[in-house]
């Protein structure tokens, strides 16, 4: 008999499972928050804050801690700030444009980075200001160097940069590393116990207590392997599968289905670290399952023309499809035609 409800629990309370959700408290990351408070405590004394650089694997709480801290600065200390995702906003110009728009200081169609920077400096002046630059390692190095250098030269701005590894810091120009001189804060994967606490908080807030139990949360935490995003998305999808099947409680089969459904999230992590051309090839393969080599090459060239991009060489094309295969994003098989022809499809 179907579970008797007018509206699913997920539909009623979608925000608790979103990446944008900021809880009232942060589990297992107190030392990281204290570090950030220490960096910005100088502002309360009228000085320029220390810059911070957070790094660690996906799902370790870097973005959450930075957003939580930024919210604290704005609500408790009336210090303005902005959160920027550098994967989506991947040039110095677009970062400035986004910050000015968030501050409601737009400047129409002005396309000059220097003008945007001047206007930003005028608005900030000597006021403390925090800029969170998430996934800063995905911004082209030239823009990253220019952005960090210029921000470091402005008044009482404090930068909180976020990347997956320390290499993003090491790749900066020496003069910029010296100017930035950040406090480096490492985020290790969550323990199983940490993940259970995180999942329990979400479940207690909104899910029917009959739908889940501690063993369910422990199983999800175990398979998530330290990644909070995977754990939260698995719980969400397991709950959805449970509702779809009319079950009154989440079962092991729902967890398995939920975990397999998180594959898209893992693929997104991997694709973000690749080039734009890798992502174009992946999308073409996704839209044309079983496409063969020559067809993929021709579709790729057409897409480059559509996007006004310079295409990669044929040899590089072969190398990129091999990269996608090695990362288990696609499957490559010999096509049933003469010659060395291969077919491509997205991995299950």
C-alpha positions as CSV (number, residue, x, y, z in Angstrom):
1,X,0.0,0.0,0.0
2,X,1.5,3.4,-0.9
3,X,2.7,5.7,1.8
4,X,-0.1,8.0,2.7
5,X,1.0,11.6,2.2
6,X,-0.3,14.5,0.2
7,X,3.2,15.7,-0.6
8,X,6.6,14.1,-0.4
9,X,9.0,15.0,2.4
10,X,11.6,16.0,-0.2
11,X,9.1,18.3,-2.0
12,X,8.1,19.9,1.3
13,X,11.7,20.5,2.4
14,X,14.1,20.6,-0.6
15,X,16.5,23.2,0.8
16,X,18.0,20.9,3.5
17,X,19.5,18.7,0.8
18,X,20.8,21.6,-1.4
19,X,24.5,22.5,-1.6
20,X,23.5,26.1,-0.9
21,X,21.9,25.2,2.5
22,X,23.8,26.6,5.5
23,X,23.0,24.9,8.8
24,X,22.8,26.8,12.1
25,X,25.9,25.0,13.3
26,X,28.9,23.3,11.7
27,X,30.0,19.8,12.7
28,X,33.7,18.8,13.0
29,X,35.0,22.0,11.7
30,X,35.5,24.2,14.8
31,X,39.3,24.5,14.4
32,X,38.8,25.6,10.8
33,X,36.3,28.3,11.8
34,X,38.6,29.4,14.7
35,X,41.4,29.8,12.1
36,X,39.2,32.1,10.0
37,X,38.1,34.1,13.0
38,X,41.8,34.6,13.9
39,X,42.5,35.9,10.4
40,X,39.7,38.4,10.5
41,X,40.1,39.4,14.2
42,X,42.6,42.1,13.0
43,X,39.7,43.9,11.2
44,X,37.9,44.4,14.5
45,X,41.0,46.3,15.7
46,X,41.0,48.5,12.5
47,X,43.7,46.5,10.7
48,X,43.8,44.6,7.4
49,X,42.9,41.0,7.8
50,X,45.1,38.0,7.0
51,X,44.2,36.1,3.9
52,X,43.2,32.4,4.1
53,X,43.5,29.5,1.7
54,X,41.3,26.5,2.3
55,X,42.1,23.3,0.5
56,X,41.0,19.6,0.5
57,X,39.1,17.0,-1.4
58,X,35.5,17.6,-2.6
59,X,32.8,17.2,0.1
60,X,35.1,18.1,3.0
61,X,33.2,21.3,4.0
62,X,35.4,24.0,2.5
63,X,32.6,25.9,0.8
64,X,30.2,25.4,3.7
65,X,32.7,26.7,6.3
66,X,33.5,29.8,4.1
67,X,29.8,30.6,3.5
68,X,29.0,30.1,7.2
69,X,31.9,32.4,8.2
70,X,30.9,35.0,5.7
71,X,27.4,35.0,7.0
72,X,28.7,35.5,10.5
73,X,30.8,38.4,9.4
74,X,27.9,40.1,7.8
75,X,25.3,39.4,10.5
76,X,27.4,39.8,13.7
77,X,30.0,42.3,12.7
78,X,28.3,44.2,9.8
79,X,31.3,43.4,7.6
80,X,30.3,43.2,3.9
81,X,31.5,40.4,1.7
82,X,30.8,38.4,-1.5
83,X,30.9,34.7,-2.4
84,X,32.2,33.9,-5.9
85,X,32.4,30.5,-7.6
86,X,35.4,30.8,-9.9
87,X,34.3,27.9,-12.1
88,X,31.2,29.8,-13.2
89,X,32.7,33.2,-12.9
90,X,36.1,32.5,-14.4
91,X,37.7,35.8,-15.2
92,X,38.9,38.8,-13.2
93,X,36.5,41.0,-15.1
94,X,33.4,38.8,-14.4
95,X,34.4,38.5,-10.7
96,X,34.5,42.3,-10.4
97,X,31.2,42.6,-12.3
98,X,29.5,40.0,-10.0
99,X,30.8,41.7,-6.8
100,X,29.6,45.1,-8.0
101,X,26.2,43.8,-8.9
102,X,25.9,42.0,-5.5
103,X,26.7,45.4,-3.9
104,X,24.1,46.9,-6.3
105,X,26.7,49.1,-8.0
106,X,26.2,48.0,-11.6
107,X,27.8,49.9,-14.4
108,X,25.9,49.0,-17.5
109,X,27.8,47.7,-20.4
110,X,31.2,48.9,-19.2
111,X,33.7,46.2,-20.4
112,X,37.0,47.5,-19.1
113,X,38.4,45.6,-16.1
114,X,40.4,48.7,-15.0
115,X,37.2,50.7,-14.7
116,X,35.4,48.0,-12.8
117,X,38.4,47.7,-10.4
118,X,38.5,51.5,-9.9
119,X,34.7,51.6,-9.1
120,X,35.1,48.7,-6.7
121,X,38.0,50.4,-4.9
122,X,35.9,53.6,-4.7
123,X,33.0,51.7,-3.1
124,X,35.1,49.8,-0.6
125,X,37.6,52.4,0.3
126,X,39.0,51.7,3.8
127,X,36.0,49.6,4.8
128,X,36.7,45.9,5.7
129,X,35.5,43.5,3.0
130,X,35.7,39.7,2.6
131,X,35.8,38.0,-0.7
132,X,35.4,34.2,-0.9
133,X,36.9,32.8,-4.1
134,X,35.6,29.2,-4.3
135,X,37.2,26.8,-6.8
136,X,39.8,29.4,-7.6
137,X,42.0,26.7,-9.0
138,X,39.6,26.4,-12.0
139,X,40.1,30.0,-13.1
140,X,42.8,30.5,-15.8
141,X,46.2,31.1,-14.2
142,X,46.6,34.5,-15.8
143,X,43.3,35.8,-14.5
144,X,43.9,34.2,-11.1
145,X,47.3,36.0,-10.7
146,X,45.8,39.4,-11.8
147,X,42.8,39.1,-9.5
148,X,44.7,38.1,-6.4
149,X,47.4,40.7,-6.9
150,X,44.9,43.5,-7.4
151,X,42.6,42.5,-4.5
152,X,45.6,42.3,-2.2
153,X,46.4,45.9,-2.9
154,X,43.0,47.2,-1.9
155,X,42.3,48.6,1.6
156,X,41.1,46.1,4.1
157,X,40.1,43.3,1.8
158,X,40.5,39.8,3.1
159,X,40.6,36.9,0.7
160,X,39.3,33.4,1.4
161,X,40.5,31.2,-1.5
162,X,39.3,27.7,-1.9
163,X,40.9,24.9,-4.0
164,X,41.2,21.1,-4.1
165,X,44.9,21.0,-3.6
166,X,47.9,23.1,-2.5
167,X,49.2,23.1,-6.1
168,X,46.9,26.1,-6.8
169,X,48.9,28.2,-4.4
170,X,52.3,26.9,-5.6
171,X,51.3,27.8,-9.2
172,X,51.0,31.5,-8.4
173,X,53.7,33.9,-9.4
174,X,56.3,34.3,-6.6
175,X,55.5,38.0,-6.1
176,X,51.8,37.2,-5.7
177,X,52.4,34.4,-3.3
178,X,54.5,36.8,-1.3
179,X,51.9,39.5,-1.4
180,X,49.1,37.1,-0.5
181,X,51.0,35.1,2.2
182,X,47.8,33.2,3.2
183,X,47.1,31.1,6.2
184,X,46.7,27.7,4.7
185,X,43.9,25.6,6.2
186,X,43.7,21.9,5.3
187,X,40.3,20.1,5.3
188,X,40.6,16.3,5.7
189,X,37.8,14.0,4.7
190,X,35.1,13.6,7.4
191,X,35.1,10.6,9.6
192,X,32.2,8.2,9.5
193,X,31.0,9.5,12.9
194,X,31.1,13.1,11.5
195,X,29.0,12.2,8.5
196,X,26.4,10.4,10.8
197,X,26.1,13.6,12.8
198,X,25.6,15.7,9.6
199,X,23.0,13.3,8.2
200,X,21.2,13.1,11.6
201,X,20.9,16.9,11.7
202,X,19.2,16.9,8.2
203,X,17.0,13.9,9.0
204,X,15.9,15.3,12.4
205,X,15.0,18.6,11.0
206,X,12.6,17.5,8.3
207,X,12.3,13.7,7.7
208,X,9.6,11.6,9.4
209,X,11.4,9.7,12.2
210,X,9.8,6.5,11.1
211,X,11.5,6.8,7.7
212,X,15.1,6.5,8.9
213,X,17.2,5.1,11.8
214,X,20.8,5.2,13.0
215,X,21.8,2.1,11.1
216,X,20.6,3.7,7.8
217,X,22.7,6.8,8.5
218,X,25.7,4.7,9.4
219,X,25.5,2.7,6.2
220,X,25.3,5.9,4.1
221,X,28.2,7.4,6.0
222,X,30.3,4.3,5.4
223,X,29.8,4.2,1.6
224,X,30.3,8.0,1.3
225,X,33.9,7.6,2.3
226,X,34.4,11.0,4.0
227,X,32.5,13.0,1.3
228,X,29.6,15.0,2.9
229,X,28.0,15.9,-0.5
230,X,27.9,12.3,-1.5
231,X,26.4,11.3,1.9
232,X,23.7,14.1,1.8
233,X,22.7,13.4,-1.9
234,X,22.6,9.6,-1.2
235,X,20.2,10.2,1.7
236,X,18.1,12.5,-0.4
237,X,17.9,10.0,-3.3
238,X,17.3,7.1,-1.0
239,X,14.3,8.9,0.5
240,X,13.0,9.6,-3.0
241,X,13.3,6.0,-4.0
242,X,11.6,5.0,-0.7
243,X,8.7,7.3,-1.4
244,X,8.4,6.3,-5.1
245,X,8.1,2.6,-4.0
246,X,5.5,3.4,-1.4
247,X,7.8,2.2,1.5
248,X,7.3,3.7,4.9
249,X,11.0,3.5,5.7
250,X,14.3,3.8,3.8
251,X,15.8,0.3,3.2
252,X,19.2,-0.9,2.1
253,X,18.0,-1.3,-1.5
254,X,17.0,2.4,-1.5
255,X,20.5,3.4,-0.2
256,X,22.1,1.4,-3.0
257,X,19.9,3.1,-5.6
258,X,20.6,6.4,-4.1
259,X,24.3,6.0,-4.0
260,X,24.4,4.9,-7.7
261,X,22.4,8.0,-8.5
262,X,25.1,10.2,-7.1
263,X,27.4,9.3,-10.1
264,X,26.4,12.5,-11.8
265,X,27.8,14.5,-8.9
266,X,31.1,12.6,-9.1
267,X,31.3,13.1,-12.8
268,X,30.8,16.8,-12.3
269,X,33.8,16.9,-9.9
270,X,36.0,15.2,-12.5
271,X,34.8,17.3,-15.4
272,X,35.4,20.5,-13.6
273,X,39.1,19.7,-13.4
274,X,39.3,19.1,-17.1
275,X,39.5,21.6,-20.0
276,X,36.5,23.1,-21.8
277,X,37.3,20.8,-24.8
278,X,37.0,17.7,-22.6
279,X,33.6,18.9,-21.4
280,X,32.4,19.5,-25.0
281,X,33.5,16.0,-26.0
282,X,31.7,14.5,-22.9
283,X,28.5,16.4,-23.7
284,X,28.5,15.3,-27.3
285,X,29.0,11.7,-26.3
286,X,26.3,12.0,-23.7
287,X,23.8,13.3,-26.4
288,X,24.9,10.8,-29.0
289,X,25.5,7.4,-27.3
290,X,27.4,5.0,-29.5
291,X,28.8,7.8,-31.7
292,X,31.9,6.6,-33.6
293,X,35.3,8.4,-33.9
294,X,34.8,10.3,-37.2
295,X,31.3,11.4,-36.3
296,X,32.5,12.6,-32.9
297,X,35.4,14.6,-34.5
298,X,33.0,16.3,-37.0
299,X,30.5,17.1,-34.3
300,X,33.3,18.5,-32.1
301,X,34.5,20.8,-34.9
302,X,30.9,22.0,-35.5
303,X,30.5,22.8,-31.8
304,X,33.8,24.7,-31.8
305,X,32.5,26.8,-34.7
306,X,29.2,27.4,-32.8
307,X,31.1,28.5,-29.7
308,X,33.8,30.5,-31.7
309,X,36.5,28.3,-30.2
310,X,39.8,27.2,-31.7
311,X,39.6,23.4,-32.0
312,X,42.3,21.1,-30.6
313,X,44.4,19.0,-33.0
314,X,43.3,15.5,-34.1
315,X,46.1,13.9,-32.1
316,X,45.0,15.9,-29.0
317,X,41.4,14.8,-29.6
318,X,42.5,11.2,-29.3
319,X,44.4,12.0,-26.1
320,X,41.4,13.7,-24.6
321,X,39.0,10.9,-25.3
322,X,41.6,8.6,-23.7
323,X,41.6,10.9,-20.6
324,X,37.8,10.6,-20.4
325,X,38.0,6.9,-20.6
326,X,40.7,6.6,-18.0
327,X,38.6,8.7,-15.6
328,X,35.7,6.3,-16.2
329,X,33.6,9.1,-17.5
330,X,33.0,7.3,-20.9
331,X,33.3,3.8,-22.3
332,X,35.3,3.2,-25.5
333,X,34.7,0.1,-27.6
334,X,35.8,-1.1,-31.0
335,X,33.1,-0.3,-33.5
336,X,31.7,-3.1,-35.7
337,X,33.2,-1.6,-38.9
338,X,36.4,-2.1,-40.7
339,X,39.6,-0.3,-39.5
340,X,40.5,1.2,-36.2
341,X,37.2,2.8,-35.5
342,X,35.8,3.2,-32.0
343,X,32.4,4.0,-30.5
344,X,31.8,6.1,-27.4
345,X,29.2,6.3,-24.7
346,X,28.9,7.7,-21.2
347,X,29.8,5.3,-18.4
348,X,26.9,3.9,-16.4
